[in-house]
């Protein structure tokens, strides 16, 4: 990939990131993601196009609404930069191909689902079920193929479903959310059964590390409310780039 293409991909990712912010804000409150145009969440003033340029407008406005001067969360430019970065990484890894396009849709959906989960402790069905449908539909362009996509989706669902059942029996409360179960199924539809096993193991490892850190810094009371979706997403993203090597290291196959 030459420099000009890399710049274009990064800028494309920034623009998509701006749209992902809209999805993250509107999907949980059942609001259309296309209409009405973006407005300040505090004063309701419509945002002009020149105040809606990814990252640049945030910096220029010093992180505040032009009209009411209310601070705007830094999460907005963060998501834009995250979207741009992963877009570039995927194209650097997989090139300009249908496979890259499929994985971009996959990662964008994971970003939306993760940040909604962080804020609301839910993963909307349109994200998780959408990933299952898209993963199987895109399997023609993916290395795993249709058969492994279906097997991955089924195994992802079944594994966490069984964890949820036995966890509820053992702990007398829900041990796994339905959104997490469907999300891992969606991940399996894109990454296959190997991706499911890696994602499950690595996300559990990440969750354990974060939980231990929170306990050590005196945040033990919130560890029971840590959303699992972001860990699943991080693990799935890691598999996209280092999956085969990491799978061999972890499982020896």
C-alpha positions in Angstrom: 0.0 0.0 0.0 1.5 3.4 -1.0 1.4 6.5 1.2 -1.5 8.1 -0.7 -3.7 5.1 -0.3 -2.8 4.8 3.4 -3.8 8.4 3.9 -7.1 7.9 2.1 -7.8 4.8 4.2 -7.1 6.6 7.4 -9.3 9.5 6.4 -12.0 7.1 5.4 -11.7 5.5 8.9 -12.1 8.9 10.5 -15.3 9.6 8.6 -16.7 6.1 9.5 -15.7 6.7 13.1 -17.9 9.8 13.1 -20.8 7.7 11.9 -20.0 5.0 14.5 -20.4 7.7 17.2 -23.9 8.4 15.9 -24.7 4.7 16.1 -23.3 4.3 19.6 -25.4 7.3 20.8 -28.6 6.6 19.0 -29.1 2.8 18.8 -29.6 2.2 22.5 -32.3 4.9 22.6 -34.0 3.5 19.5 -33.4 6.6 17.5 -32.8 6.7 13.7 -29.1 6.7 12.8 -29.7 8.7 9.7 -32.3 11.4 10.7 -32.4 14.0 12.1 -28.9 15.4 11.5 -26.4 15.5 14.4 -27.1 18.0 17.2 -25.5 18.9 20.5 -26.8 16.4 23.1 -27.0 19.2 25.7 -28.6 22.2 24.0 -30.0 20.5 20.9 -28.5 22.9 18.4 -27.9 21.2 15.0 -24.2 20.8 14.4 -22.9 22.5 11.2 -20.7 20.6 8.8 -17.6 22.6 9.8 -18.1 21.7 13.4 -18.5 18.0 12.6 -15.1 17.3 10.9 -13.7 14.3 12.7 -11.1 15.1 15.4 -10.2 18.5 13.8 -13.5 20.2 14.9 -13.1 18.8 18.4 -9.6 20.2 18.7 -10.6 23.6 17.2 -13.7 23.9 19.5 -11.5 22.8 22.5 -13.9 20.0 23.2 -16.9 22.2 23.7 -20.2 23.0 21.9 -19.9 26.1 19.9 -23.3 27.4 21.2 -23.8 26.3 24.8 -20.1 25.7 25.6 -20.9 22.5 27.4 -17.9 20.1 27.4 -18.1 17.3 24.8 -16.8 13.9 25.8 -13.3 13.0 24.5 -14.8 9.6 23.6 -16.0 11.0 20.3 -12.5 11.8 18.8 -11.2 8.7 20.5 -13.7 6.5 18.6 -12.9 8.4 15.4 -9.2 7.8 15.8 -9.8 4.2 16.8 -11.8 3.6 13.7 -9.2 5.2 11.5 -6.4 3.2 13.1 -8.0 -0.2 12.7 -9.1 0.6 9.2 -5.4 1.3 8.3 -4.2 -1.8 10.1 -6.7 -4.1 8.3 -5.7 -2.7 4.9 -2.1 -3.0 5.7 -2.6 -6.6 6.7 -5.1 -7.8 4.1 -4.7 -5.2 1.3 -7.3 -3.7 -0.9 -9.7 -6.7 -1.2 -13.1 -8.0 -0.5 -11.7 -9.7 2.5 -10.6 -6.3 4.0 -14.0 -4.9 3.3 -15.7 -7.8 5.2 -13.3 -7.5 8.1 -13.9 -3.7 8.3 -17.6 -4.2 8.6 -16.8 -6.8 11.3 -14.5 -4.5 13.3 -16.8 -1.5 13.0 -19.7 -3.5 14.4 -17.4 -4.7 17.3 -16.5 -1.1 18.1 -20.2 0.0 18.2 -21.2 -3.0 20.3 -18.3 -2.6 22.7 -18.9 1.0 23.5 -22.6 0.5 23.9 -21.9 -2.4 26.3 -19.5 -0.2 28.3 -22.2 2.5 28.8 -25.4 0.5 28.9 -24.3 -3.1 29.7 -26.2 -4.4 26.7 -25.2 -5.5 23.2 -28.1 -4.7 20.8 -29.4 -7.6 18.7 -28.9 -5.5 15.5 -25.2 -5.7 16.3 -24.8 -9.3 17.5 -27.4 -10.9 15.2 -26.3 -8.7 12.4 -22.7 -10.1 12.8 -24.0 -13.6 12.5 -25.9 -12.9 9.3 -23.2 -10.9 7.8 -20.4 -13.3 8.7 -22.2 -16.2 7.1 -23.1 -14.0 4.1 -19.5 -12.8 3.7 -18.0 -16.2 4.2 -17.4 -16.5 0.5 -14.8 -13.7 0.8 -13.3 -15.0 4.1 -10.5 -17.6 4.5 -12.8 -19.9 6.6 -15.5 -20.5 3.9 -19.2 -21.1 4.4 -19.0 -24.4 6.3 -16.6 -23.2 8.9 -18.5 -19.9 9.3 -21.7 -21.8 10.2 -19.7 -24.1 12.5 -18.1 -21.1 14.2 -21.4 -19.3 14.7 -23.0 -22.4 16.2 -20.0 -23.2 18.4 -19.7 -19.6 19.7 -23.4 -19.6 20.7 -23.4 -23.1 22.2 -20.3 -22.7 24.3 -21.4 -19.5 26.0 -24.9 -20.7 26.3 -23.7 -23.7 28.3 -21.6 -21.4 30.4 -24.6 -19.3 31.1 -26.7 -22.3 32.1 -24.2 -24.0 34.4 -23.1 -20.6 35.8 -26.7 -19.8 36.8 -27.0 -23.2 38.4 -23.7 -22.8 40.3 -24.0 -19.1 41.3 -27.8 -18.8 41.5 -27.6 -15.8 39.2 -27.0 -14.9 35.5 -23.3 -15.7 34.8 -23.4 -14.6 31.1 -25.6 -12.1 29.3 -27.5 -13.0 26.2 -25.8 -10.3 24.2 -22.4 -11.8 24.9 -23.6 -15.2 23.8 -24.8 -13.8 20.5 -21.8 -11.7 20.1 -19.4 -14.7 20.3 -21.6 -16.4 17.8 -21.2 -13.4 15.4 -17.4 -13.5 16.0 -17.5 -17.2 15.2 -19.3 -16.5 11.9 -16.4 -14.3 10.8 -13.4 -16.2 12.4 -14.5 -19.8 12.5 -14.2 -22.3 15.4 -10.5 -21.5 16.0 -11.4 -17.9 16.3 -14.1 -18.8 18.9 -11.7 -20.8 21.1 -9.0 -18.1 20.9 -11.5 -15.3 21.6 -13.0 -17.0 24.5 -9.7 -17.8 26.2 -8.0 -14.5 25.5 -11.0 -12.4 26.5 -11.3 -14.4 29.8 -7.6 -13.7 30.4 -8.1 -10.0 29.7 -11.1 -9.8 31.9 -9.3 -11.5 34.8 -6.3 -9.1 34.5 -8.6 -6.1 34.6 -10.6 -7.5 37.5 -7.4 -8.1 39.5 -6.2 -4.6 38.8 -9.5 -3.1 39.9 -9.4 -5.1 43.1 -5.8 -4.0 43.8 -6.7 -0.3 43.3 -9.7 -0.6 45.6 -12.5 -0.9 43.0 -13.6 -4.4 44.0 -17.3 -3.3 44.3 -17.6 -2.6 40.5 -15.9 -5.8 39.2 -19.3 -7.6 39.1 -20.5 -5.1 36.5 -17.7 -5.2 34.0 -19.1 -5.7 30.5 -17.7 -8.7 28.8 -18.4 -7.5 25.2 -15.3 -5.3 24.9 -13.0 -8.1 25.9 -14.6 -10.4 23.3 -14.1 -7.7 20.8 -10.4 -7.0 21.7 -9.7 -10.8 21.6 -11.4 -11.1 18.2 -9.4 -8.1 16.8 -6.1 -9.7 18.1 -7.0 -12.9 16.3 -7.4 -11.0 13.0 -3.8 -10.0 13.1 -2.0 -12.7 15.2 -4.6 -15.5 15.3 -2.7 -18.4 13.6 0.5 -17.7 15.5 -1.2 -17.1 18.9 -3.5 -20.2 18.4 -0.4 -22.3 17.9 1.3 -20.9 21.0 -1.8 -21.3 23.2 -3.2 -24.6 21.9 -0.2 -26.1 20.3 -2.0 -26.8 16.9 
